[in-house]
Structure formats: C-alpha cells, structure tokens
Amino acid sequence: MIKLYGLRMSNYYSLVKAILLEKGLEFEEVKEPPSQEEGFLAKSPMGKMPAIEVDGIFISESLAIALWAEQTKPEPALLPGDPVKAAKVMELCCHLKLDVELVARRVLPAAFFGATASDEVISTTEQDLEKGMKAVARIYQGSPFAAGNEFTLADLYTFYTFGLTSGVVQKIYHKDLLADFPQISATMAELAARPSIAQVEADKAA
C-alpha cells in the first residue's frame, strides 16, 4: 500500500492527500515530522514533507507526486488531455507555488511561530506577494475552476496555497489577500465543499 509521510498541519501534505483521494488510491498515513535526520532524508532529500512510498521507492515534492498519481491512475484526470491546456495548468501551479506560497513563507515563522522578521523582509515580502498575485491573476480562469471549465490540479494548488498564504498575510499585514481577487475567493468557497478537500480538512481538525 502507498504510504504518505508527514504531518496533517502541512498544506503540502494536505494537497498530496487530496490528490490521492481524488484518484481513489488507497494509502496509509504515517505521522512523521520533517527532519534533517538520515532516516527522513532518505524519504525526502531536503527533509521536507510530504513524501510517499510506493513499492519501497520514495517520492518527494508535490508536483512530482502529482505526476506519479496522474500516470498511475489517469482517471479521474487532474490534467487536461490537450498538451497546451495541461501545460497551462502546470504553469498556474508553478506561479501559485513559487510566486505566492513560497514568498509568504518568508514571514511564516513570524506569523505563527513567535519568530521575528526584519522590516526589510516584511516590506520586500509584501512587494513580491503583490507582484506574484498579479502574475497569478493574469492566467487565472475561475470559470468556474482555476484553469477553466474542469477541475484540475491547479484547483488543489489554489486551495492549499491561499489557505496558508491568506492566514500569513492577515497576521503580518492585517489585510485580506484576496480582497481584490473575487474570482479566486469564489473558487475557494466552492472548493471547500469538494469531497476530497472536505475530508482532508475534517481529518485535520479531528
């Protein structure tokens, strides 16, 4: 059976768990925090979560796991069959991950874990987040889903990007990250009721 390693509090763990649920793949959750110890580095080379184990082989990084899941069980599809449309989904996922979520992580320790961030880091992070949000908005479809008419991997990245980032922005900058992006807010509301996401969030709260 597939094993999923990490902690439910992680948005990337939640994203991968939702992918597995969407695909109807059976898996076992193994509670294991990120670590620089050799045992965990064997699963995830940077010691980050999550990682999955398939037939004794470990795979880390959410995009790599998503690719494995898509090729292992093509239906229901999380990427369109058309190569250009599939590439546009991946493009949106990359911008969400690299230009919004990872930018917000610069001040995550200050937001939730009692750390401090310099005025410069807080300022440059805000500027880069604004730039990243504009980039996402340029290619975000939201009609009705993130990348168009069909539910795709981009919707899962949308939900778990803004689930974390919105909280960070509210805590550090005291504002609503999505206030000027009603299409994304509408998608978020719809996605919260999707069975895979609803189960992940319920398990997290339990």
ZIFENMO-V6651 format. One record per residue. N is the residue number from 1. PHI is phi in radians with two decimals (none if undefined). OMEGA is omega in degrees with one decimal (* if undefined). NEAR is the number of other C-alpha atoms within 10 Angstrom. Layout:
n & phi & omega & near
N & PHI & OMEGA & NEAR
N & PHI & OMEGA & NEAR
//
This chain:
n & phi & omega & near
1 & none & 176.1 & 11
2 & -1.11 & 175.2 & 17
3 & -2.01 & 179.3 & 17
4 & -1.98 & -175.6 & 24
5 & -1.81 & 176.0 & 24
6 & 2.56 & 179.7 & 22
7 & -2.24 & -176.5 & 19
8 & -1.12 & -179.0 & 23
9 & -1.20 & -177.7 & 11
10 & -1.33 & 178.1 & 15
11 & -1.19 & 178.1 & 19
12 & -1.28 & 173.0 & 23
13 & -1.04 & -179.6 & 24
14 & -1.08 & 179.2 & 24
15 & -1.06 & -179.5 & 25
16 & -1.14 & 177.3 & 25
17 & -1.06 & 178.0 & 24
18 & -1.12 & 176.2 & 23
19 & -1.05 & -179.6 & 22
20 & -1.09 & 177.9 & 21
21 & -1.18 & 177.5 & 17
22 & -1.02 & -177.8 & 19
23 & -1.43 & -178.1 & 19
24 & 1.21 & 179.8 & 13
25 & -1.57 & 178.5 & 14
26 & -1.32 & -179.1 & 10
27 & -2.67 & 176.9 & 16
28 & -2.00 & 176.8 & 12
29 & -1.52 & 178.6 & 14
30 & -2.05 & -178.0 & 14
31 & -1.25 & -179.0 & 11
32 & -2.68 & -177.5 & 15
33 & -1.25 & 175.5 & 15
34 & -1.09 & -173.8 & 18
35 & -2.78 & 172.3 & 14
36 & -1.72 & 175.3 & 13
37 & -1.28 & -174.1 & 9
38 & -1.02 & -178.8 & 11
39 & -1.04 & 179.6 & 10
40 & -1.45 & 178.2 & 20
41 & -1.11 & 175.6 & 14
42 & -1.18 & 178.8 & 15
43 & -1.56 & -175.6 & 20
44 & -2.45 & -169.7 & 22
45 & -1.00 & 176.8 & 15
46 & -1.72 & 179.5 & 14
47 & 1.27 & -179.6 & 19
48 & -1.72 & 174.3 & 19
49 & -1.97 & 8.3 & 25
50 & -1.71 & 167.7 & 28
51 & -2.46 & 173.0 & 29
52 & -2.09 & 175.7 & 28
53 & -2.10 & 179.6 & 17
54 & -2.24 & -180.0 & 14
55 & 0.91 & 176.9 & 9
56 & 1.43 & 179.3 & 10
57 & -1.89 & -178.1 & 10
58 & -1.72 & 176.4 & 18
59 & -2.28 & 175.5 & 19
60 & -2.02 & -179.6 & 19
61 & 1.31 & -172.3 & 18
62 & -1.07 & 179.9 & 20
63 & -1.17 & 177.7 & 16
64 & -1.16 & 178.5 & 12
65 & -1.15 & 177.8 & 19
66 & -1.09 & 177.9 & 18
67 & -1.10 & 177.9 & 14
68 & -1.03 & -177.6 & 14
69 & -1.10 & -178.8 & 20
70 & -1.14 & -179.6 & 19
71 & -1.39 & 178.5 & 11
72 & -1.26 & -178.7 & 11
73 & -2.40 & -174.5 & 14
74 & -1.06 & 179.6 & 14
75 & -2.06 & -4.9 & 13
76 & -1.23 & -173.7 & 12
77 & -1.30 & 171.6 & 17
78 & -1.87 & 174.3 & 24
79 & -2.25 & 177.8 & 24
80 & -1.11 & 177.9 & 17
81 & -1.24 & 178.7 & 10
82 & -1.23 & -175.9 & 8
83 & -1.02 & -179.8 & 10
84 & -1.19 & 178.8 & 10
85 & -1.13 & 177.4 & 14
86 & -1.11 & 178.7 & 16
87 & -1.12 & 178.8 & 13
88 & -1.18 & 174.7 & 17
89 & -1.09 & -179.8 & 23
90 & -1.14 & 177.1 & 19
91 & -1.02 & 179.7 & 16
92 & -1.12 & 177.0 & 25
93 & -1.00 & -178.2 & 24
94 & -1.14 & 179.4 & 17
95 & -1.17 & 177.0 & 19
96 & -1.07 & -176.8 & 23
97 & -1.26 & -171.0 & 19
98 & -1.46 & -170.5 & 13
99 & -1.80 & 177.1 & 20
100 & -2.15 & -173.2 & 24
101 & -1.12 & -178.6 & 24
102 & -1.20 & 175.5 & 16
103 & -1.15 & -179.7 & 20
104 & -1.08 & -179.2 & 26
105 & -1.11 & 178.0 & 15
106 & -1.03 & -178.3 & 16
107 & -1.95 & 178.8 & 23
108 & -1.02 & 179.5 & 22
109 & -1.04 & 178.7 & 13
110 & -1.26 & -177.8 & 17
111 & -1.25 & -168.7 & 20
112 & -2.21 & -172.0 & 12
113 & -2.17 & 172.8 & 9
114 & 1.32 & 178.2 & 9
115 & -1.41 & 176.2 & 10
116 & -2.02 & 175.4 & 13
117 & -2.26 & -178.7 & 16
118 & -1.20 & 177.0 & 9
119 & -1.02 & 179.9 & 9
120 & -1.13 & 179.3 & 9
121 & -1.12 & 179.5 & 13
122 & -1.09 & -178.8 & 17
123 & -1.21 & -178.2 & 13
124 & -1.17 & 177.0 & 13
125 & -1.12 & 178.3 & 19
126 & -1.06 & 179.6 & 18
127 & -1.09 & -178.9 & 12
128 & -1.21 & 175.8 & 15
129 & -1.13 & 178.1 & 21
130 & -1.06 & 178.5 & 14
131 & -1.14 & 179.4 & 14
132 & -1.13 & 178.7 & 19
133 & -1.12 & 177.6 & 18
134 & -1.13 & 178.4 & 15
135 & -1.13 & 178.5 & 16
136 & -1.06 & -176.9 & 19
137 & -1.06 & -179.3 & 16
138 & -1.12 & -175.8 & 9
139 & -2.03 & -179.3 & 15
140 & -1.30 & -176.4 & 20
141 & -1.61 & 177.9 & 17
142 & 1.05 & -178.1 & 20
143 & -2.45 & -3.4 & 13
144 & -1.61 & -176.2 & 15
145 & -1.81 & -172.4 & 22
146 & -0.98 & -176.0 & 27
147 & -1.95 & 177.8 & 26
148 & 2.37 & -172.5 & 16
149 & -1.48 & -175.2 & 11
150 & -2.08 & 172.9 & 16
151 & -1.17 & -178.3 & 18
152 & -2.44 & 175.7 & 21
153 & -0.99 & -179.3 & 27
154 & -1.09 & 178.0 & 24
155 & -1.21 & 177.3 & 24
156 & -1.17 & 176.3 & 23
157 & -1.15 & 176.5 & 26
158 & -1.04 & -175.7 & 23
159 & -1.10 & -174.7 & 23
160 & -1.52 & 168.9 & 24
161 & -1.30 & -173.9 & 21
162 & -1.40 & 173.5 & 22
163 & -1.04 & 177.6 & 14
164 & -1.45 & -171.5 & 17
165 & -1.13 & 179.5 & 22
166 & -1.07 & 178.2 & 16
167 & -1.15 & 178.7 & 19
168 & -1.11 & -178.4 & 25
169 & -1.12 & 178.4 & 22
170 & -1.08 & -176.8 & 13
171 & -1.26 & -174.7 & 16
172 & -1.53 & -172.4 & 17
173 & -1.88 & 176.6 & 14
174 & 1.00 & 177.2 & 10
175 & -2.59 & -180.0 & 13
176 & -1.57 & -177.7 & 14
177 & -1.02 & -173.7 & 19
178 & -1.72 & -176.9 & 16
179 & -0.98 & -178.1 & 9
180 & -1.73 & -177.0 & 10
181 & -2.30 & -175.7 & 13
182 & -1.07 & 178.5 & 11
183 & -1.09 & 179.9 & 17
184 & -1.19 & 177.6 & 24
185 & -1.04 & 179.6 & 17
186 & -1.14 & 177.6 & 15
187 & -1.10 & 179.8 & 19
188 & -1.00 & -179.8 & 21
189 & -1.12 & 178.3 & 11
190 & -1.16 & -176.0 & 13
191 & -1.17 & -178.2 & 19
192 & -1.03 & -179.0 & 14
193 & -1.62 & 179.8 & 11
194 & -1.17 & -172.8 & 12
195 & -0.92 & -178.2 & 13
196 & -1.12 & -178.5 & 22
197 & -1.19 & 179.5 & 22
198 & -1.05 & 178.7 & 14
199 & -1.20 & 179.2 & 17
200 & -1.03 & -177.9 & 18
201 & -1.20 & 177.4 & 16
202 & -1.16 & 178.3 & 10
203 & -1.11 & -179.5 & 11
204 & -1.14 & -177.3 & 13
205 & -1.40 & -175.1 & 9
206 & -1.20 & * & 5
//
